[in-house]
Amino acid sequence: MGKIYYCDYCDRSFKDEAGARKKHLSSLQHSINHAEHYRQLKDPEEILKEEFGKTPCRKLMNGEDCLFGNNCRFSHYNPQMIWQLQQMVSWKYHLKAQKSAECPDPHEIINEYFQDSLVTGNDNDEINHSIWNIPSELQNHPNLPPSLWPISPETVTDSNFAKWS
């Protein structure tokens, strides 16, 4: 038995052959299901931009079903739904502004740190303890490779990586 191709958008499976898969992927039903799936994932701001300039759909205003569905060039959103979208977008901007006010920019922190270390000159004076503790099993071993030597600020700056084997 051959392999089976399953389409998540259409909730359908069929024999996995190039011709059958190509025919399915170009079908109208698959295109509609694919577009509907990604429409649900759209950002409220993007939906608001698309729907704000559209006029309301007459079919929906009269209580009838629109045959075009989400492909209709008229808006299927009523004023209450558009207001809710506007509230969601404004809340998103509010949270973004609040977050940026609370948290400083990471680039500023990095620049400030490096500027301070350049101005003071030696930041090695601040380190007065060993960064790396060698395991007790290796302390009495005489021929350690350079990768297992204890790390200190001096060994990091004076290291010659090209000589390591």
ChimeraX commands (.cxc) that place a marker at each C-alpha (Angstrom):
marker #1 position 0.00,0.00,0.00 radius 0.5
marker #1 position 1.27,3.49,-0.87 radius 0.5
marker #1 position 1.73,6.45,1.37 radius 0.5
marker #1 position -1.22,8.58,2.37 radius 0.5
marker #1 position -1.20,12.40,2.24 radius 0.5
marker #1 position -3.30,14.17,4.86 radius 0.5
marker #1 position -4.37,17.79,4.38 radius 0.5
marker #1 position -4.85,19.56,7.72 radius 0.5
marker #1 position -6.79,22.41,6.14 radius 0.5
marker #1 position -9.38,20.17,4.47 radius 0.5
marker #1 position -9.34,17.34,7.05 radius 0.5
marker #1 position -8.99,14.92,4.17 radius 0.5
marker #1 position -6.53,12.20,3.18 radius 0.5
marker #1 position -5.72,10.73,-0.22 radius 0.5
marker #1 position -3.02,8.73,-1.99 radius 0.5
marker #1 position 0.29,10.56,-1.99 radius 0.5
marker #1 position 1.01,10.93,-5.67 radius 0.5
marker #1 position 2.34,14.08,-7.27 radius 0.5
marker #1 position -0.65,14.48,-9.59 radius 0.5
marker #1 position -3.26,13.92,-6.89 radius 0.5
marker #1 position -1.49,16.24,-4.44 radius 0.5
marker #1 position -1.11,18.97,-7.08 radius 0.5
marker #1 position -4.77,18.65,-8.05 radius 0.5
marker #1 position -5.87,18.90,-4.41 radius 0.5
marker #1 position -3.61,21.85,-3.59 radius 0.5
marker #1 position -4.97,23.80,-6.57 radius 0.5
marker #1 position -8.61,22.97,-5.79 radius 0.5
marker #1 position -11.06,25.70,-4.80 radius 0.5
marker #1 position -12.06,24.01,-1.54 radius 0.5
marker #1 position -8.43,23.73,-0.41 radius 0.5
marker #1 position -7.78,27.38,-1.30 radius 0.5
marker #1 position -10.83,28.48,0.71 radius 0.5
marker #1 position -9.86,26.34,3.71 radius 0.5
marker #1 position -6.26,27.55,3.55 radius 0.5
marker #1 position -7.31,31.21,3.43 radius 0.5
marker #1 position -9.82,30.69,6.27 radius 0.5
marker #1 position -7.17,29.08,8.46 radius 0.5
marker #1 position -4.77,32.00,8.09 radius 0.5
marker #1 position -7.57,34.56,8.38 radius 0.5
marker #1 position -8.18,33.30,11.92 radius 0.5
marker #1 position -4.52,33.98,12.76 radius 0.5
marker #1 position -4.49,37.56,11.48 radius 0.5
marker #1 position -3.52,40.36,13.79 radius 0.5
marker #1 position -6.48,42.51,14.94 radius 0.5
marker #1 position -4.71,45.60,13.63 radius 0.5
marker #1 position -4.46,44.09,10.15 radius 0.5
marker #1 position -8.13,43.06,10.19 radius 0.5
marker #1 position -9.11,46.56,11.31 radius 0.5
marker #1 position -7.14,48.16,8.46 radius 0.5
marker #1 position -8.81,45.88,5.93 radius 0.5
marker #1 position -12.35,46.28,7.28 radius 0.5
marker #1 position -12.28,49.98,8.15 radius 0.5
marker #1 position -12.47,51.20,4.56 radius 0.5
marker #1 position -15.13,48.73,3.44 radius 0.5
marker #1 position -18.82,49.47,3.30 radius 0.5
marker #1 position -21.14,47.04,5.13 radius 0.5
marker #1 position -22.43,44.04,3.17 radius 0.5
marker #1 position -26.09,44.56,2.18 radius 0.5
marker #1 position -26.90,40.86,2.36 radius 0.5
marker #1 position -25.81,40.64,5.99 radius 0.5
marker #1 position -27.58,43.90,6.85 radius 0.5
marker #1 position -30.83,42.42,5.52 radius 0.5
marker #1 position -30.31,39.25,7.57 radius 0.5
marker #1 position -29.46,37.07,4.57 radius 0.5
marker #1 position -26.38,34.90,4.07 radius 0.5
marker #1 position -23.62,36.31,1.89 radius 0.5
marker #1 position -22.59,33.81,-0.77 radius 0.5
marker #1 position -19.06,35.20,-0.94 radius 0.5
marker #1 position -18.27,34.57,2.73 radius 0.5
marker #1 position -14.89,35.96,3.75 radius 0.5
marker #1 position -14.04,36.73,0.13 radius 0.5
marker #1 position -16.74,39.39,-0.01 radius 0.5
marker #1 position -15.44,42.84,-0.92 radius 0.5
marker #1 position -17.86,44.37,1.59 radius 0.5
marker #1 position -17.42,44.30,5.34 radius 0.5
marker #1 position -19.01,41.53,7.36 radius 0.5
marker #1 position -18.20,43.30,10.62 radius 0.5
marker #1 position -20.88,45.31,12.37 radius 0.5
marker #1 position -20.01,48.57,14.21 radius 0.5
marker #1 position -19.82,46.73,17.55 radius 0.5
marker #1 position -17.24,44.28,16.17 radius 0.5
marker #1 position -15.17,47.10,14.66 radius 0.5
marker #1 position -15.28,48.93,18.00 radius 0.5
marker #1 position -14.01,45.76,19.73 radius 0.5
marker #1 position -11.16,45.50,17.22 radius 0.5
marker #1 position -10.25,49.14,17.87 radius 0.5
marker #1 position -10.22,48.45,21.61 radius 0.5
marker #1 position -7.96,45.43,21.10 radius 0.5
marker #1 position -5.53,47.42,18.96 radius 0.5
marker #1 position -5.44,50.35,21.39 radius 0.5
marker #1 position -4.91,47.94,24.31 radius 0.5
marker #1 position -2.04,46.32,22.40 radius 0.5
marker #1 position -0.38,49.71,21.85 radius 0.5
marker #1 position -0.99,50.63,25.49 radius 0.5
marker #1 position 0.73,47.44,26.70 radius 0.5
marker #1 position 3.60,47.98,24.28 radius 0.5
marker #1 position 4.10,51.56,25.51 radius 0.5
marker #1 position 3.86,50.46,29.13 radius 0.5
marker #1 position 6.41,47.70,28.57 radius 0.5
marker #1 position 8.84,50.04,26.86 radius 0.5
marker #1 position 8.48,52.52,29.74 radius 0.5
marker #1 position 9.20,49.82,32.33 radius 0.5
marker #1 position 12.08,48.03,30.63 radius 0.5
marker #1 position 15.11,49.94,29.39 radius 0.5
marker #1 position 16.40,49.24,25.92 radius 0.5
marker #1 position 18.90,46.33,25.97 radius 0.5
marker #1 position 21.16,48.12,23.50 radius 0.5
marker #1 position 21.41,51.08,25.88 radius 0.5
marker #1 position 22.35,48.79,28.76 radius 0.5
marker #1 position 25.07,47.11,26.70 radius 0.5
marker #1 position 26.46,50.43,25.47 radius 0.5
marker #1 position 26.40,51.87,28.98 radius 0.5
marker #1 position 28.24,48.84,30.38 radius 0.5
marker #1 position 30.96,48.95,27.75 radius 0.5
marker #1 position 31.30,52.74,27.95 radius 0.5
marker #1 position 31.74,52.52,31.73 radius 0.5
marker #1 position 34.39,49.80,31.42 radius 0.5
marker #1 position 36.23,51.84,28.77 radius 0.5
marker #1 position 36.15,54.99,30.89 radius 0.5
marker #1 position 37.38,53.29,34.07 radius 0.5
marker #1 position 40.07,51.41,32.21 radius 0.5
marker #1 position 40.62,48.22,34.18 radius 0.5
marker #1 position 37.61,46.18,35.02 radius 0.5
marker #1 position 39.95,43.34,36.10 radius 0.5
marker #1 position 40.32,45.02,39.50 radius 0.5
marker #1 position 36.74,44.18,40.33 radius 0.5
marker #1 position 37.29,40.42,39.94 radius 0.5
marker #1 position 39.03,39.10,43.02 radius 0.5
marker #1 position 37.88,35.49,43.01 radius 0.5
marker #1 position 38.39,32.52,40.75 radius 0.5
marker #1 position 35.78,32.15,38.05 radius 0.5
marker #1 position 36.58,28.50,37.44 radius 0.5
marker #1 position 37.24,25.96,40.17 radius 0.5
marker #1 position 39.20,22.98,39.01 radius 0.5
marker #1 position 37.77,19.62,40.13 radius 0.5
marker #1 position 39.66,17.95,42.96 radius 0.5
marker #1 position 40.45,14.91,40.77 radius 0.5
marker #1 position 42.35,17.13,38.33 radius 0.5
marker #1 position 44.22,19.33,40.83 radius 0.5
marker #1 position 47.12,16.89,41.23 radius 0.5
marker #1 position 47.29,15.94,37.55 radius 0.5
marker #1 position 50.53,17.42,36.13 radius 0.5
marker #1 position 49.81,17.44,32.38 radius 0.5
marker #1 position 46.42,19.06,31.90 radius 0.5
marker #1 position 45.50,20.22,28.41 radius 0.5
marker #1 position 45.00,24.00,28.08 radius 0.5
marker #1 position 41.24,23.56,27.81 radius 0.5
marker #1 position 41.17,22.24,31.42 radius 0.5
marker #1 position 43.46,24.87,32.96 radius 0.5
marker #1 position 41.83,27.13,35.55 radius 0.5
marker #1 position 40.30,30.23,34.00 radius 0.5
marker #1 position 41.33,33.67,35.16 radius 0.5
marker #1 position 41.14,37.07,33.47 radius 0.5
marker #1 position 44.87,36.88,32.71 radius 0.5
marker #1 position 44.67,33.48,31.03 radius 0.5
marker #1 position 41.73,34.56,28.91 radius 0.5
marker #1 position 43.48,37.65,27.56 radius 0.5
marker #1 position 46.89,35.95,27.19 radius 0.5
marker #1 position 45.62,32.73,25.63 radius 0.5
marker #1 position 46.95,31.64,22.28 radius 0.5
marker #1 position 44.29,29.42,20.75 radius 0.5
marker #1 position 46.30,28.63,17.63 radius 0.5
marker #1 position 48.83,26.63,19.71 radius 0.5
marker #1 position 46.20,24.38,21.27 radius 0.5
marker #1 position 46.16,20.88,19.90 radius 0.5
marker link #1:1,2 radius 0.2
marker link #1:2,3 radius 0.2
marker link #1:3,4 radius 0.2
marker link #1:4,5 radius 0.2
marker link #1:5,6 radius 0.2
marker link #1:6,7 radius 0.2
marker link #1:7,8 radius 0.2
marker link #1:8,9 radius 0.2
marker link #1:9,10 radius 0.2
marker link #1:10,11 radius 0.2
marker link #1:11,12 radius 0.2
marker link #1:12,13 radius 0.2
marker link #1:13,14 radius 0.2
marker link #1:14,15 radius 0.2
marker link #1:15,16 radius 0.2
marker link #1:16,17 radius 0.2
marker link #1:17,18 radius 0.2
marker link #1:18,19 radius 0.2
marker link #1:19,20 radius 0.2
marker link #1:20,21 radius 0.2
marker link #1:21,22 radius 0.2
marker link #1:22,23 radius 0.2
marker link #1:23,24 radius 0.2
marker link #1:24,25 radius 0.2
marker link #1:25,26 radius 0.2
marker link #1:26,27 radius 0.2
marker link #1:27,28 radius 0.2
marker link #1:28,29 radius 0.2
marker link #1:29,30 radius 0.2
marker link #1:30,31 radius 0.2
marker link #1:31,32 radius 0.2
marker link #1:32,33 radius 0.2
marker link #1:33,34 radius 0.2
marker link #1:34,35 radius 0.2
marker link #1:35,36 radius 0.2
marker link #1:36,37 radius 0.2
marker link #1:37,38 radius 0.2
marker link #1:38,39 radius 0.2
marker link #1:39,40 radius 0.2
marker link #1:40,41 radius 0.2
marker link #1:41,42 radius 0.2
marker link #1:42,43 radius 0.2
marker link #1:43,44 radius 0.2
marker link #1:44,45 radius 0.2
marker link #1:45,46 radius 0.2
marker link #1:46,47 radius 0.2
marker link #1:47,48 radius 0.2
marker link #1:48,49 radius 0.2
marker link #1:49,50 radius 0.2
marker link #1:50,51 radius 0.2
marker link #1:51,52 radius 0.2
marker link #1:52,53 radius 0.2
marker link #1:53,54 radius 0.2
marker link #1:54,55 radius 0.2
marker link #1:55,56 radius 0.2
marker link #1:56,57 radius 0.2
marker link #1:57,58 radius 0.2
marker link #1:58,59 radius 0.2
marker link #1:59,60 radius 0.2
marker link #1:60,61 radius 0.2
marker link #1:61,62 radius 0.2
marker link #1:62,63 radius 0.2
marker link #1:63,64 radius 0.2
marker link #1:64,65 radius 0.2
marker link #1:65,66 radius 0.2
marker link #1:66,67 radius 0.2
marker link #1:67,68 radius 0.2
marker link #1:68,69 radius 0.2
marker link #1:69,70 radius 0.2
marker link #1:70,71 radius 0.2
marker link #1:71,72 radius 0.2
marker link #1:72,73 radius 0.2
marker link #1:73,74 radius 0.2
marker link #1:74,75 radius 0.2
marker link #1:75,76 radius 0.2
marker link #1:76,77 radius 0.2
marker link #1:77,78 radius 0.2
marker link #1:78,79 radius 0.2
marker link #1:79,80 radius 0.2
marker link #1:80,81 radius 0.2
marker link #1:81,82 radius 0.2
marker link #1:82,83 radius 0.2
marker link #1:83,84 radius 0.2
marker link #1:84,85 radius 0.2
marker link #1:85,86 radius 0.2
marker link #1:86,87 radius 0.2
marker link #1:87,88 radius 0.2
marker link #1:88,89 radius 0.2
marker link #1:89,90 radius 0.2
marker link #1:90,91 radius 0.2
marker link #1:91,92 radius 0.2
marker link #1:92,93 radius 0.2
marker link #1:93,94 radius 0.2
marker link #1:94,95 radius 0.2
marker link #1:95,96 radius 0.2
marker link #1:96,97 radius 0.2
marker link #1:97,98 radius 0.2
marker link #1:98,99 radius 0.2
marker link #1:99,100 radius 0.2
marker link #1:100,101 radius 0.2
marker link #1:101,102 radius 0.2
marker link #1:102,103 radius 0.2
marker link #1:103,104 radius 0.2
marker link #1:104,105 radius 0.2
marker link #1:105,106 radius 0.2
marker link #1:106,107 radius 0.2
marker link #1:107,108 radius 0.2
marker link #1:108,109 radius 0.2
marker link #1:109,110 radius 0.2
marker link #1:110,111 radius 0.2
marker link #1:111,112 radius 0.2
marker link #1:112,113 radius 0.2
marker link #1:113,114 radius 0.2
marker link #1:114,115 radius 0.2
marker link #1:115,116 radius 0.2
marker link #1:116,117 radius 0.2
marker link #1:117,118 radius 0.2
marker link #1:118,119 radius 0.2
marker link #1:119,120 radius 0.2
marker link #1:120,121 radius 0.2
marker link #1:121,122 radius 0.2
marker link #1:122,123 radius 0.2
marker link #1:123,124 radius 0.2
marker link #1:124,125 radius 0.2
marker link #1:125,126 radius 0.2
marker link #1:126,127 radius 0.2
marker link #1:127,128 radius 0.2
marker link #1:128,129 radius 0.2
marker link #1:129,130 radius 0.2
marker link #1:130,131 radius 0.2
marker link #1:131,132 radius 0.2
marker link #1:132,133 radius 0.2
marker link #1:133,134 radius 0.2
marker link #1:134,135 radius 0.2
marker link #1:135,136 radius 0.2
marker link #1:136,137 radius 0.2
marker link #1:137,138 radius 0.2
marker link #1:138,139 radius 0.2
marker link #1:139,140 radius 0.2
marker link #1:140,141 radius 0.2
marker link #1:141,142 radius 0.2
marker link #1:142,143 radius 0.2
marker link #1:143,144 radius 0.2
marker link #1:144,145 radius 0.2
marker link #1:145,146 radius 0.2
marker link #1:146,147 radius 0.2
marker link #1:147,148 radius 0.2
marker link #1:148,149 radius 0.2
marker link #1:149,150 radius 0.2
marker link #1:150,151 radius 0.2
marker link #1:151,152 radius 0.2
marker link #1:152,153 radius 0.2
marker link #1:153,154 radius 0.2
marker link #1:154,155 radius 0.2
marker link #1:155,156 radius 0.2
marker link #1:156,157 radius 0.2
marker link #1:157,158 radius 0.2
marker link #1:158,159 radius 0.2
marker link #1:159,160 radius 0.2
marker link #1:160,161 radius 0.2
marker link #1:161,162 radius 0.2
marker link #1:162,163 radius 0.2
marker link #1:163,164 radius 0.2
marker link #1:164,165 radius 0.2
view
